[in-house]
Amino acid sequence: MTQEQPNNPLHGVTLEAILNQLVAHYGWAELGRQIDIRCFNYVGARLNLTTCAR
């Protein structure tokens, strides 16, 4: 059941979509510098955003 959430701009937006937008805007290298998350700093994880999202 889907509910209206007018005060929640991220309602219905997947983590994968958010990551894709961040990568498109900043790139992996810059995200790795700004955010200490393993998937941004290791090449193997870059190949699979689903793995990164987990």
N, C-alpha and C positions, 0 to 999 in steps of 0.2 A: 504494500500500500504506500503510495507516494503522497506526501503531505506538502502543502505550500509552505515555504519558509522565506518570506520576503526580506527578513533581516539577516539572512545567511547567504552571502554571495558565493560561498563555496559549495552549497548544497548541490549534489549531483555531479560535482567535478571529481574525477578520480585522481589518486596520487600520481598515477602514470602521466596524466595530462599535465599536472602541475610540474612534475619533473621535466617533461618534454619542453614546456615553456621556459623553465629556468635554464635548461641546457641551451636552448635556442638563443636566449638572451645573453647569458654570461659565458657559456662554454664550460666544458668539464674542468679544465685547468683552473679557471677562476673560482668555480664552485668549490673545488678542492682546497684552494687557498683560504676561502672565506668560511667554509663549513668543514669541520673535521669529521667527515663521514667516509668510511672505508670505500664505498662504491665510487666516490668521486676521485679517489687517489690511486686506485688499482685498475689497470687496464682491463683485466678479465671481467670485472663487474660492469664496466662501461658497455659491454656488448649486449647486456641483457637488463633493461630497465626493470623488468619484473623482479629479477633477483635483487636489484637495488631497492625496490619498493618494499620488499619483505624486511 
